[in-house]
C-alpha cells in the first residue's frame, strides 16, 4: 500500500466513528460524511479505494434504512398519543355520566325509603316495647368501683337516655312514655365551676321529672378537696353539695339502689349526712364508700339509712363507730339482707342490744380486713354479737398481719353451725394450719374450698393432706348426743367437698408436693358418685372432681357440678416445688379410675400425726 494509505485508513475510521448529534442534523451529517469520504478516497489507492467505496455505500444504505425506521416509530408514537387523548376524553365523559347516575340513584333510594318507611317493622312496634328496650340499655348496678365515678365516665352515662331519645320523633315519644328509661340518676357533688353546677342541676330536674314515680338508682360521688386548691374551693363544694342533694333528698323514698362515694365520713353539718339520714323505705342495694377515715375519731349522732327494711345487698365500709352507724344497728334494721360485703369493718366493742343478733337472711359474706387500729378486734366482736345460721358463701381478704383474726372468725362461724358451702380464704400467711383444720372439721356441708397465699411447711402440708384423706372421730360424739350411732363411729372431714383450689401458695423445702397427688388419689379412691345420697351405711365423701393449683383463678379447669369434664390446672406462680411430675400425677388421678382404698394401718399412722 502506498505510504499515504495510513492517512486514508485514519480518514475512514474518522468517517465511521463520527457521531450524529440529533435527527435534526441529518443533512449536515451527510454532507460532512461526503467530505470525509472524498478525503478518504483521495488518500486511498487501488484495492483499498475500492474496498472503502463499497463499505461507504453499505453504510449509507444502513443509515438511510435506520432513518426510515425512526420516522416510522415517530409516526406510531404520534398515533398512540392521539389514541390516549381520545380515551382520556371518553373516560372523563364516562365519569361525568357516572356521577349523574349516582345522583339519580340517590334520589330513587330516598323516594323508596320515604315510601317504605311507614311499612318498617319498627313503626309497628308499640312505644311500650321500645321503652322496655331503652330500659334494658341502662346499667342500674350499684357495684361500681370508685374509678367508675370519674367525671368523664359520669358525663358519658348521663347522656345515654338523652341520646336514645334524640334519634327520632317516635323514639322520643317512646322514651318519654317510659319513666324507667330515666331511672338512673347520677351526679358528682364537686363540679369545677358555677356553670357546671347549673348544668348538673338542670340535668337532675329533667331526669327526676321524667322518671315520674318509678324506683330510682342513684349514684353520687365527691372527691376530697386537694390541699393546693383555692381557699374558697371547700366552701364551694359544700354549697354545690347542698344544692345538688336537695332535689335528691325529695326522691329518696323511691330509691331502690344507692351508690354513695364521699370524701371521708360526712359530719353533722355536711349535706351528704343529711341525705344519708333521709328515710329510704324501698332501698334494696347499697354501695356506701366513705373515701377517708376521719370518722374514726368522732362518734356520729345522725341515724344513717333509717327505715331501710328491704335492704338485700350491702357493699360498704363502716368507718364510723358511733352508736347509729354501727354494723349491728344497720343489720338489725335489714331483715331481708342476703349479701353483705364489708371493707375494713368496724364494730362496737360492746353489744348495746343485749343478746346476739341472729340474722337468718344473710347467705353471702365478703370481708376485707386489715390490721389497722380502728379494725382491731372488729371480727372478734362480730363473731360474738352476730349469728348467721344460713350463711353459705364466705370470702375473706386482707393483709398477712390480720390473717389470725380472719381465721379465728372462720372457725367461729363454723362452730356456730353456719352451713358453709363455698369458702375462699386469702392471704392466710404461715401459721394457718391449726385454724384451717379446726374450721374444716366443722364444715360438714362444704362444697368448695380455696386457699390463697398460704405457705406450706412440710408438717403443714402433711396435716392438710391427712385431714382430707382419712376419717376421724369427733371428740364430742357420744351415746347421749347420738343415741342411734356408735360413739366410736368415724366420719370424713368435709364429706361434700368436690372442688379444692390452692392459689399463689408457697412450699418450703421440707414439703413433699407429691402429697398433693396422694390427696387426689385417696379422696377419689373412697369417693361416692356425685349424684348419690349418703346413708347410714355409706358415709363415704363425695367424689373429688376438681383440684386446681394456679396463680389466676380463671386458669383452673375441672369438672363442674354436672360432671362434664375432669382436668387439672397448675398455672404459674410461686409453685417451684410443684414439679411437672406432680402435675402429671394430679392430672392422671383426676382422669383415671379410683385406686385401691387406704390401708387401715396407714390410716391410723396418718391419724396419729393429725
TORBA-57009 format. One line per field, with one value per residue (C-alpha): residue number from 1; x negated, y negated, z negated; residue in one letter. Coordinates in Angstrom, 3 decimals. Example, Ala and Ser with C-alpha at 12.3 -4.5 7.8 and 13.67 -1.06 7.14 Angstrom:
seq [1; 2]
c1 [-12.300; -13.670]
c2 [4.500; 1.060]
c3 [-7.800; -7.140]
type [A; S]
//
This chain:
seq [1; 2; 3; 4; 5; 6; 7; 8; 9; 10; 11; 12; 13; 14; 15; 16; 17; 18; 19; 20; 21; 22; 23; 24; 25; 26; 27; 28; 29; 30; 31; 32; 33; 34; 35; 36; 37; 38; 39; 40; 41; 42; 43; 44; 45; 46; 47; 48; 49; 50; 51; 52; 53; 54; 55; 56; 57; 58; 59; 60; 61; 62; 63; 64; 65; 66; 67; 68; 69; 70; 71; 72; 73; 74; 75; 76; 77; 78; 79; 80; 81; 82; 83; 84; 85; 86; 87; 88; 89; 90; 91; 92; 93; 94; 95; 96; 97; 98; 99; 100; 101; 102; 103; 104; 105; 106; 107; 108; 109; 110; 111; 112; 113; 114; 115; 116; 117; 118; 119; 120; 121; 122; 123; 124; 125; 126; 127; 128; 129; 130; 131; 132; 133; 134; 135; 136; 137; 138; 139; 140; 141; 142; 143; 144; 145; 146; 147; 148; 149; 150; 151; 152; 153; 154; 155; 156; 157; 158; 159; 160; 161; 162; 163; 164; 165; 166; 167; 168; 169; 170; 171; 172; 173; 174; 175; 176; 177; 178; 179; 180; 181; 182; 183; 184; 185; 186; 187; 188; 189; 190; 191; 192; 193; 194; 195; 196; 197; 198; 199; 200; 201; 202; 203; 204; 205; 206; 207; 208; 209; 210; 211; 212; 213; 214; 215; 216; 217; 218; 219; 220; 221; 222; 223; 224; 225; 226; 227; 228; 229; 230; 231; 232; 233; 234; 235; 236; 237; 238; 239; 240; 241; 242; 243; 244; 245; 246; 247; 248; 249; 250; 251; 252; 253; 254; 255; 256; 257; 258; 259; 260; 261; 262; 263; 264; 265; 266; 267; 268; 269; 270; 271; 272; 273; 274; 275; 276; 277; 278; 279; 280; 281; 282; 283; 284; 285; 286; 287; 288; 289; 290; 291; 292; 293; 294; 295; 296; 297; 298; 299; 300; 301; 302; 303; 304; 305; 306; 307; 308; 309; 310; 311; 312; 313; 314; 315; 316; 317; 318; 319; 320; 321; 322; 323; 324; 325; 326; 327; 328; 329; 330; 331; 332; 333; 334; 335; 336; 337; 338; 339; 340; 341; 342; 343; 344; 345; 346; 347; 348; 349; 350; 351; 352; 353; 354; 355; 356; 357; 358; 359; 360; 361; 362; 363; 364; 365; 366; 367; 368; 369; 370; 371; 372; 373; 374; 375; 376; 377; 378; 379; 380; 381; 382; 383; 384; 385; 386; 387; 388; 389; 390; 391; 392; 393; 394; 395; 396; 397; 398; 399; 400; 401; 402; 403; 404; 405; 406; 407; 408; 409; 410; 411; 412; 413; 414; 415; 416; 417; 418; 419; 420; 421; 422; 423; 424; 425; 426; 427; 428; 429; 430; 431; 432; 433; 434; 435; 436; 437; 438; 439; 440; 441; 442; 443; 444; 445; 446; 447; 448; 449; 450; 451; 452; 453; 454; 455; 456; 457; 458; 459; 460; 461; 462; 463; 464; 465; 466; 467; 468; 469; 470; 471; 472; 473; 474; 475; 476; 477; 478; 479; 480; 481; 482; 483; 484; 485; 486; 487; 488; 489; 490; 491; 492; 493; 494; 495; 496; 497; 498; 499; 500; 501; 502; 503; 504; 505; 506; 507; 508; 509; 510; 511; 512; 513; 514; 515; 516; 517; 518; 519; 520; 521; 522; 523; 524; 525; 526; 527; 528; 529; 530; 531; 532; 533; 534; 535; 536; 537; 538; 539; 540; 541; 542; 543; 544; 545; 546; 547; 548; 549; 550; 551; 552; 553; 554; 555; 556; 557; 558; 559; 560; 561; 562; 563; 564; 565; 566; 567; 568; 569; 570; 571; 572; 573; 574; 575; 576; 577; 578; 579; 580; 581; 582; 583; 584; 585; 586; 587; 588; 589; 590; 591; 592; 593; 594; 595; 596; 597; 598; 599; 600; 601; 602; 603; 604; 605; 606; 607; 608; 609; 610]
c1 [0.000; -1.336; -2.762; 0.239; 2.539; 2.326; 3.811; 6.643; 7.321; 7.417; 9.814; 12.026; 12.111; 12.931; 15.778; 17.198; 16.810; 18.152; 21.361; 24.663; 25.791; 29.524; 32.040; 32.350; 28.706; 29.272; 28.334; 25.341; 24.130; 24.458; 22.576; 19.814; 19.650; 19.349; 16.431; 14.680; 15.383; 13.782; 10.829; 10.504; 10.796; 8.275; 5.615; 6.568; 5.307; 6.083; 7.776; 8.083; 10.049; 12.437; 12.920; 13.552; 16.039; 18.035; 18.107; 19.156; 22.052; 23.217; 23.008; 25.015; 27.762; 27.858; 28.138; 30.972; 32.851; 32.387; 33.688; 36.772; 37.431; 37.012; 39.545; 41.980; 41.602; 42.248; 45.429; 46.631; 45.900; 47.888; 50.780; 50.699; 50.638; 53.719; 55.433; 54.574; 56.032; 59.223; 59.529; 58.943; 61.723; 64.022; 63.055; 63.844; 67.183; 67.966; 67.103; 69.469; 72.197; 71.490; 71.814; 75.144; 76.372; 75.296; 77.337; 80.321; 79.873; 79.666; 82.935; 84.582; 83.321; 84.705; 88.017; 88.045; 87.149; 89.925; 92.412; 91.334; 90.725; 94.336; 94.087; 90.929; 91.468; 90.201; 93.116; 95.466; 93.651; 95.630; 93.946; 94.071; 91.849; 89.361; 89.363; 88.606; 85.648; 84.413; 84.692; 82.513; 79.841; 79.209; 76.938; 78.595; 75.989; 74.504; 71.395; 69.238; 65.703; 64.758; 62.835; 66.141; 67.343; 64.712; 66.265; 65.788; 67.464; 70.313; 70.979; 70.939; 73.535; 75.670; 76.025; 77.287; 81.072; 80.859; 79.023; 81.687; 84.471; 82.897; 82.813; 86.260; 89.712; 91.032; 88.128; 88.500; 92.198; 91.434; 88.726; 90.998; 93.702; 91.270; 90.320; 87.974; 85.823; 84.922; 84.461; 80.635; 79.682; 76.030; 74.068; 70.892; 71.045; 67.779; 68.408; 65.426; 67.291; 70.677; 71.619; 71.070; 73.171; 76.062; 75.798; 75.941; 78.983; 80.759; 79.913; 81.263; 84.549; 85.096; 84.345; 86.294; 89.306; 89.251; 88.797; 92.243; 92.845; 90.665; 87.953; 84.578; 80.930; 78.926; 75.144; 73.413; 69.686; 67.491; 63.708; 61.759; 60.561; 56.838; 54.515; 53.292; 56.838; 58.037; 59.184; 62.824; 62.891; 64.045; 66.861; 67.954; 68.029; 70.220; 72.543; 72.713; 73.376; 76.290; 77.835; 77.398; 78.575; 81.715; 83.678; 82.325; 83.488; 87.037; 86.973; 85.086; 88.362; 88.484; 84.767; 84.108; 80.323; 77.823; 74.143; 72.608; 68.871; 67.891; 64.685; 64.295; 67.052; 69.865; 70.060; 73.273; 73.188; 72.304; 75.228; 74.202; 75.056; 78.482; 79.146; 77.950; 80.286; 83.308; 85.723; 85.285; 88.112; 87.638; 83.822; 82.585; 78.971; 76.467; 72.883; 71.580; 67.874; 66.526; 63.241; 61.487; 61.058; 61.622; 64.822; 62.826; 62.120; 65.649; 68.983; 71.782; 75.147; 77.038; 79.019; 77.870; 80.118; 83.203; 86.227; 84.309; 86.037; 85.861; 82.078; 80.912; 77.318; 74.782; 71.304; 69.788; 67.133; 68.238; 65.730; 67.968; 68.017; 70.793; 73.923; 76.100; 73.673; 72.649; 72.789; 75.193; 77.647; 77.836; 78.137; 80.858; 82.961; 82.407; 84.060; 84.206; 80.426; 78.792; 75.412; 73.098; 69.760; 67.708; 64.381; 62.412; 65.396; 65.761; 67.935; 68.596; 66.658; 69.902; 73.354; 75.789; 78.657; 78.197; 78.487; 76.541; 78.252; 79.472; 79.798; 81.429; 81.245; 77.503; 76.252; 73.085; 70.413; 67.393; 64.854; 61.716; 59.934; 56.545; 54.656; 55.277; 56.125; 59.834; 60.367; 58.517; 60.917; 63.825; 64.146; 63.963; 66.781; 68.820; 68.454; 69.698; 72.626; 73.780; 75.160; 75.724; 77.320; 77.908; 74.502; 73.341; 70.621; 67.653; 64.849; 62.234; 59.384; 56.838; 53.236; 50.964; 50.843; 54.593; 54.728; 55.127; 58.240; 59.825; 59.060; 60.483; 63.621; 63.870; 63.622; 66.221; 68.686; 68.186; 68.586; 71.853; 73.286; 73.255; 73.907; 70.945; 70.906; 68.113; 65.173; 62.301; 59.533; 56.981; 53.542; 53.593; 49.836; 47.786; 49.497; 52.782; 52.921; 54.412; 57.305; 57.990; 58.022; 60.375; 62.686; 62.824; 63.672; 66.824; 67.833; 69.929; 71.734; 68.708; 68.641; 65.579; 62.582; 59.965; 56.758; 54.880; 51.468; 50.707; 47.219; 46.895; 44.229; 43.612; 45.682; 48.493; 48.772; 48.778; 51.541; 53.612; 53.421; 54.104; 57.103; 58.864; 57.747; 58.608; 61.727; 61.628; 63.729; 65.243; 64.305; 67.798; 69.688; 71.128; 74.138; 76.025; 75.977; 76.311; 78.208; 78.656; 74.955; 71.873; 69.810; 66.617; 68.032; 65.631; 66.595; 64.927; 63.858; 65.908; 67.788; 69.484; 66.249; 65.853; 63.611; 60.300; 58.032; 54.623; 53.557; 50.370; 49.130; 45.503; 43.937; 40.926; 38.025; 39.206; 42.675; 43.225; 45.600; 46.265; 48.626; 50.999; 51.314; 51.787; 54.634; 56.451; 55.859; 57.085; 60.038; 61.196; 60.491; 63.123; 65.432; 69.030; 70.666; 71.594; 75.351; 75.532; 77.136; 75.191; 76.807; 76.123; 74.377; 72.439; 70.657; 68.017; 67.216; 68.361; 66.024; 63.390; 63.953; 61.837; 58.385; 56.574; 53.139; 52.958; 51.947; 55.069; 58.478; 59.599; 56.894; 58.437; 60.066; 62.067; 65.385; 68.460; 71.349; 72.808; 69.545; 68.959; 65.160; 62.201; 58.807; 56.264; 54.890; 51.417; 50.978; 47.979; 46.999; 44.851; 45.122; 41.495; 41.869; 44.826; 42.835; 44.121; 44.142; 46.534; 48.782; 48.933; 49.746; 52.603; 53.995; 53.797; 55.518; 58.424; 58.823; 58.162; 60.447; 60.245; 57.364; 57.485; 58.568; 56.089; 54.811; 56.029; 52.513; 51.636; 54.808; 54.046; 50.490; 51.650; 54.411; 51.886; 49.900; 53.040]
c2 [0.000; -3.484; -5.497; -7.636; -4.633; -5.104; -8.549; -7.021; -4.461; -7.194; -9.229; -6.150; -5.420; -9.054; -8.743; -5.636; -6.829; -10.361; -10.749; -12.206; -14.925; -14.593; -13.622; -17.300; -17.390; -14.698; -16.784; -18.364; -14.943; -13.514; -16.491; -16.035; -12.330; -13.023; -15.382; -12.838; -10.090; -12.139; -12.740; -9.014; -8.097; -10.755; -9.179; -5.605; -3.872; -0.715; 2.063; 0.018; -2.645; -0.037; 1.557; -1.809; -2.739; 0.484; 0.072; -3.555; -2.527; 0.120; -2.318; -4.904; -2.366; -1.270; -4.851; -5.503; -2.397; -3.407; -6.873; -5.362; -3.189; -6.166; -8.116; -5.177; -4.913; -8.620; -8.261; -5.369; -7.330; -10.253; -7.922; -6.355; -9.782; -10.740; -7.494; -8.158; -11.621; -10.203; -7.563; -10.139; -12.249; -9.233; -8.366; -11.877; -11.711; -8.333; -9.704; -12.616; -10.194; -8.005; -10.977; -11.861; -8.270; -8.209; -11.324; -9.737; -6.551; -8.540; -10.305; -6.953; -5.487; -8.459; -8.044; -4.324; -4.998; -7.586; -5.098; -2.107; -3.971; -3.628; 0.133; 0.657; 3.174; 0.622; -1.642; 1.090; 1.689; 0.307; -2.538; -0.440; 2.197; -0.416; -1.899; 1.540; 1.813; -1.554; -0.315; 2.685; 0.359; -1.132; 0.345; -0.128; 1.840; 0.128; 2.327; -0.373; -0.892; -4.460; -4.745; -4.362; -7.619; -9.712; -12.901; -11.849; -8.472; -10.028; -12.501; -9.707; -7.689; -10.774; -11.269; -7.737; -8.298; -11.634; -10.070; -7.373; -9.951; -12.145; -9.596; -10.370; -11.589; -8.076; -7.174; -10.389; -9.646; -6.101; -7.352; -9.928; -7.276; -5.017; -6.507; -3.586; -4.688; -7.642; -5.727; -6.130; -9.368; -10.108; -13.213; -14.475; -16.889; -18.625; -20.469; -22.500; -25.819; -27.537; -26.749; -23.039; -23.238; -24.818; -22.169; -19.391; -20.994; -21.190; -17.531; -16.431; -18.326; -16.953; -13.316; -13.341; -14.853; -12.301; -9.361; -10.103; -7.777; -4.841; -3.343; -5.038; -4.067; -6.990; -7.299; -10.155; -10.811; -13.527; -13.729; -15.321; -18.888; -18.920; -20.839; -23.113; -24.056; -27.677; -28.790; -29.057; -25.607; -23.742; -26.224; -25.989; -22.174; -22.242; -24.745; -22.644; -19.525; -21.217; -22.416; -19.098; -16.910; -18.934; -17.519; -14.037; -14.138; -14.642; -11.325; -9.085; -7.410; -5.778; -4.991; -1.270; -1.359; -3.831; -4.254; -6.871; -7.628; -10.655; -12.099; -10.982; -10.490; -13.051; -15.305; -16.590; -19.782; -18.060; -17.952; -14.386; -13.242; -14.866; -12.745; -9.541; -10.239; -10.553; -7.578; -5.077; -2.552; -0.757; -0.729; 2.719; 2.290; 0.106; -0.716; -3.130; -4.014; -6.897; -7.770; -8.965; -7.858; -10.992; -9.495; -7.141; -9.884; -11.085; -9.478; -10.306; -11.142; -11.077; -7.944; -6.727; -4.627; -4.716; -2.542; -0.605; 2.649; 4.014; 3.930; 7.122; 6.264; 4.103; 3.296; 0.828; -0.428; -1.221; -3.841; -5.274; -3.726; -5.871; -4.209; -4.955; -3.760; -0.507; 2.632; 4.361; 1.462; 1.481; 5.275; 5.284; 2.970; 5.021; 8.431; 9.057; 8.756; 11.713; 10.341; 8.416; 7.071; 5.102; 3.424; 2.797; 3.321; 1.728; 2.852; 1.502; 3.426; 3.981; 5.108; 2.418; 4.560; 7.292; 10.748; 11.536; 10.586; 13.635; 12.748; 15.559; 13.863; 13.435; 16.139; 14.491; 12.616; 10.848; 9.309; 7.251; 6.844; 5.333; 4.934; 1.230; -0.336; -1.011; 2.525; 4.337; 6.686; 5.937; 9.520; 10.923; 8.608; 9.557; 13.258; 12.621; 10.373; 11.688; 15.079; 16.043; 19.510; 19.617; 18.340; 20.345; 18.332; 16.818; 14.789; 13.114; 10.881; 8.818; 8.405; 11.104; 9.340; 9.769; 13.382; 14.729; 12.604; 13.730; 17.402; 17.125; 15.583; 18.509; 21.012; 19.069; 19.123; 22.854; 23.544; 21.566; 24.077; 21.929; 24.290; 23.027; 24.274; 22.222; 20.778; 18.719; 17.578; 15.071; 14.193; 16.602; 16.299; 19.024; 20.030; 21.058; 24.824; 25.114; 22.759; 24.306; 27.819; 26.737; 24.928; 27.613; 30.294; 28.310; 27.650; 30.712; 29.082; 27.569; 27.991; 25.986; 24.644; 22.183; 21.304; 18.308; 17.056; 19.819; 21.044; 24.792; 26.209; 29.918; 30.511; 28.201; 29.971; 33.373; 32.321; 30.758; 33.873; 36.182; 34.086; 34.681; 38.244; 40.079; 40.315; 39.147; 39.494; 36.255; 35.872; 34.708; 37.607; 39.919; 42.054; 39.317; 36.860; 39.535; 42.470; 44.156; 44.121; 45.811; 43.499; 44.506; 44.086; 42.386; 39.566; 37.755; 34.144; 32.106; 35.107; 32.962; 31.381; 31.788; 28.799; 27.745; 24.897; 23.723; 20.403; 18.340; 20.789; 21.411; 24.657; 24.950; 27.223; 29.918; 30.089; 33.098; 31.792; 35.310; 35.484; 33.309; 36.086; 38.512; 36.336; 36.525; 40.264; 41.232; 38.840; 40.299; 43.838; 43.657; 41.145; 41.991; 40.991; 37.281; 37.820; 40.459; 39.711; 40.587; 43.049; 44.577; 47.488; 45.361; 42.434; 42.038; 38.499; 37.300; 37.849; 35.104; 33.755; 30.598; 29.826; 26.663; 25.265; 21.943; 18.333; 16.982; 18.429; 18.263; 20.803; 23.576; 26.404; 29.199; 30.917; 28.828; 29.980; 31.928; 33.841; 32.701; 32.669; 33.616; 31.959; 30.127; 26.620; 25.748; 22.305; 20.237; 18.699; 19.317; 23.050; 24.073; 27.162; 28.366; 30.151; 31.446; 34.925; 33.799; 32.084; 35.145; 37.313; 34.997; 34.851; 38.635; 39.094; 36.913; 38.768; 42.357; 44.716; 44.597; 46.591; 49.010; 47.540; 46.724; 49.405; 49.345; 49.190; 46.298; 44.522; 44.940; 43.681; 40.530; 40.091; 40.029; 37.303; 35.173]
c3 [0.000; 0.795; -2.086; -2.281; -2.785; -6.580; -6.200; -4.172; -6.929; -9.568; -7.466; -7.022; -10.723; -11.452; -8.996; -10.699; -14.283; -13.842; -15.993; -14.979; -17.285; -16.603; -13.890; -13.004; -11.823; -9.184; -6.120; -7.782; -8.862; -5.349; -3.898; -6.424; -5.684; -1.995; -2.572; -4.750; -2.245; 0.519; -1.720; -2.440; 1.233; 2.108; -0.022; 0.847; 3.968; 5.779; 3.949; 0.758; 2.534; 3.991; 0.547; -1.080; 1.617; 1.096; -2.653; -2.347; -0.113; -2.587; -5.486; -3.626; -2.885; -6.528; -7.693; -5.271; -6.474; -10.124; -9.422; -7.809; -10.880; -13.182; -11.159; -11.227; -15.044; -15.454; -13.445; -15.613; -18.800; -17.447; -16.651; -20.139; -21.812; -19.851; -20.923; -24.579; -24.359; -22.832; -25.573; -28.280; -26.883; -26.824; -30.445; -31.626; -29.844; -31.468; -34.898; -34.406; -33.335; -36.400; -38.748; -37.182; -37.563; -41.220; -41.874; -40.171; -42.224; -45.467; -44.624; -43.864; -47.169; -49.089; -47.315; -48.132; -51.762; -52.013; -50.540; -52.649; -55.915; -57.096; -56.480; -58.606; -61.465; -63.976; -63.009; -64.100; -67.413; -70.346; -72.220; -75.374; -73.756; -72.575; -76.065; -77.518; -75.144; -76.369; -79.952; -79.115; -77.703; -81.142; -83.801; -87.169; -89.107; -92.146; -92.158; -90.561; -91.720; -92.645; -89.377; -87.508; -89.074; -87.328; -85.864; -82.232; -82.795; -84.749; -81.928; -79.374; -81.284; -81.913; -78.162; -77.440; -77.835; -76.030; -73.076; -72.762; -72.915; -70.224; -67.384; -66.004; -66.979; -67.625; -69.877; -71.833; -72.281; -73.463; -75.813; -77.434; -77.885; -79.783; -83.171; -83.891; -80.961; -83.196; -86.438; -86.545; -88.287; -88.912; -89.653; -91.220; -94.117; -93.197; -89.908; -88.696; -88.430; -88.658; -85.037; -85.617; -88.782; -86.890; -84.179; -86.814; -88.432; -85.070; -84.436; -87.828; -87.480; -83.961; -84.816; -88.081; -86.320; -83.503; -85.912; -87.390; -90.370; -89.311; -91.510; -91.146; -91.059; -92.428; -92.156; -93.961; -94.257; -95.687; -95.763; -98.612; -98.201; -97.428; -99.758; -96.958; -95.869; -96.151; -99.586; -98.572; -96.922; -100.053; -100.651; -97.011; -97.155; -100.286; -98.647; -95.454; -97.526; -99.282; -96.022; -94.217; -97.095; -97.769; -94.775; -95.528; -99.143; -97.891; -95.968; -98.431; -99.393; -95.972; -95.701; -95.184; -94.698; -96.095; -95.349; -97.611; -97.445; -99.506; -100.889; -104.458; -106.942; -106.493; -109.505; -111.106; -109.048; -105.785; -103.304; -102.478; -106.004; -105.639; -102.556; -104.257; -107.172; -104.885; -105.129; -102.298; -102.745; -99.394; -99.309; -98.272; -97.120; -98.956; -97.987; -100.592; -100.497; -102.556; -100.862; -104.028; -107.600; -109.644; -111.021; -113.254; -115.712; -116.359; -117.101; -114.722; -116.206; -112.930; -112.093; -108.645; -106.354; -108.574; -107.809; -105.135; -105.937; -102.385; -102.024; -100.339; -99.295; -101.112; -99.817; -102.215; -104.519; -108.028; -109.101; -111.797; -115.235; -116.623; -118.013; -114.988; -112.299; -113.909; -111.760; -114.090; -114.033; -110.241; -110.078; -112.708; -110.546; -107.332; -107.813; -104.035; -103.590; -101.796; -100.614; -102.913; -101.695; -104.212; -103.596; -106.763; -109.086; -112.493; -115.375; -118.825; -121.494; -123.355; -122.339; -123.339; -122.071; -124.686; -123.098; -119.895; -116.658; -114.705; -111.020; -109.065; -105.663; -105.097; -102.730; -101.362; -103.296; -101.784; -104.151; -103.620; -106.925; -107.721; -110.950; -111.458; -114.794; -114.070; -112.790; -115.537; -117.266; -114.933; -113.661; -117.162; -118.225; -115.179; -115.956; -119.495; -118.638; -115.223; -114.188; -110.531; -110.613; -106.828; -105.643; -102.615; -100.864; -102.678; -101.056; -103.250; -102.077; -103.932; -104.982; -106.383; -109.730; -110.195; -108.971; -112.511; -113.101; -109.856; -110.500; -114.012; -112.521; -110.060; -112.922; -114.912; -112.011; -111.536; -115.260; -115.270; -112.790; -109.632; -106.674; -104.624; -101.028; -99.436; -101.382; -99.978; -102.333; -101.013; -102.392; -105.303; -105.925; -107.593; -110.873; -109.356; -109.591; -113.101; -112.350; -108.948; -110.396; -113.193; -110.785; -108.091; -110.644; -111.433; -107.769; -107.028; -104.081; -102.352; -98.534; -97.501; -99.400; -98.121; -99.923; -98.518; -99.562; -102.065; -102.923; -103.369; -105.609; -105.489; -108.640; -107.450; -104.107; -105.767; -108.177; -105.409; -103.227; -106.156; -107.200; -103.878; -103.165; -106.382; -108.546; -112.115; -115.247; -116.561; -120.233; -121.262; -119.681; -122.336; -123.022; -124.863; -121.954; -119.246; -120.728; -117.337; -116.430; -117.702; -119.862; -118.053; -114.546; -112.163; -109.842; -106.981; -107.044; -104.545; -103.138; -100.458; -99.192; -95.415; -94.497; -96.001; -94.844; -96.012; -94.526; -94.954; -97.568; -98.521; -99.685; -101.968; -101.126; -103.549; -101.920; -99.662; -96.999; -95.765; -98.750; -96.702; -94.138; -97.027; -98.331; -94.983; -94.602; -98.035; -98.048; -94.746; -95.889; -98.622; -96.940; -96.190; -92.892; -92.614; -92.479; -95.181; -98.542; -101.717; -104.050; -107.442; -105.732; -103.232; -104.880; -102.184; -100.999; -97.641; -94.676; -94.310; -90.809; -90.680; -92.012; -90.894; -91.604; -89.874; -90.030; -88.319; -89.284; -85.644; -84.745; -86.807; -84.919; -86.359; -86.460; -87.118; -89.257; -86.337; -85.945; -82.371; -82.375; -84.511; -84.359; -86.488; -86.292; -87.544; -86.020; -87.070; -90.333; -93.373; -92.839; -92.205; -94.334; -92.257; -89.559; -86.273; -87.750; -90.482; -87.972; -85.764; -88.775; -89.803; -86.284; -85.965; -89.310; -88.193; -84.906; -85.956; -87.803; -91.613; -93.065; -95.956; -99.314; -102.064; -104.306; -107.896; -109.317; -107.020; -108.022; -111.728; -111.241; -109.487; -112.066; -114.925; -113.169; -112.797]
type [X; X; X; X; X; X; X; X; X; X; X; X; X; X; X; X; X; X; X; X; X; X; X; X; X; X; X; X; X; X; X; X; X; X; X; X; X; X; X; X; X; X; X; X; X; X; X; X; X; X; X; X; X; X; X; X; X; X; X; X; X; X; X; X; X; X; X; X; X; X; X; X; X; X; X; X; X; X; X; X; X; X; X; X; X; X; X; X; X; X; X; X; X; X; X; X; X; X; X; X; X; X; X; X; X; X; X; X; X; X; X; X; X; X; X; X; X; X; X; X; X; X; X; X; X; X; X; X; X; X; X; X; X; X; X; X; X; X; X; X; X; X; X; X; X; X; X; X; X; X; X; X; X; X; X; X; X; X; X; X; X; X; X; X; X; X; X; X; X; X; X; X; X; X; X; X; X; X; X; X; X; X; X; X; X; X; X; X; X; X; X; X; X; X; X; X; X; X; X; X; X; X; X; X; X; X; X; X; X; X; X; X; X; X; X; X; X; X; X; X; X; X; X; X; X; X; X; X; X; X; X; X; X; X; X; X; X; X; X; X; X; X; X; X; X; X; X; X; X; X; X; X; X; X; X; X; X; X; X; X; X; X; X; X; X; X; X; X; X; X; X; X; X; X; X; X; X; X; X; X; X; X; X; X; X; X; X; X; X; X; X; X; X; X; X; X; X; X; X; X; X; X; X; X; X; X; X; X; X; X; X; X; X; X; X; X; X; X; X; X; X; X; X; X; X; X; X; X; X; X; X; X; X; X; X; X; X; X; X; X; X; X; X; X; X; X; X; X; X; X; X; X; X; X; X; X; X; X; X; X; X; X; X; X; X; X; X; X; X; X; X; X; X; X; X; X; X; X; X; X; X; X; X; X; X; X; X; X; X; X; X; X; X; X; X; X; X; X; X; X; X; X; X; X; X; X; X; X; X; X; X; X; X; X; X; X; X; X; X; X; X; X; X; X; X; X; X; X; X; X; X; X; X; X; X; X; X; X; X; X; X; X; X; X; X; X; X; X; X; X; X; X; X; X; X; X; X; X; X; X; X; X; X; X; X; X; X; X; X; X; X; X; X; X; X; X; X; X; X; X; X; X; X; X; X; X; X; X; X; X; X; X; X; X; X; X; X; X; X; X; X; X; X; X; X; X; X; X; X; X; X; X; X; X; X; X; X; X; X; X; X; X; X; X; X; X; X; X; X; X; X; X; X; X; X; X; X; X; X; X; X; X; X; X; X; X; X; X; X; X; X; X; X; X; X; X; X; X; X; X; X; X; X; X; X; X; X; X; X; X; X; X; X; X; X; X; X; X; X; X; X; X; X; X; X; X; X; X; X; X; X; X; X; X; X; X; X; X; X; X; X; X; X; X; X; X; X; X; X; X]
//
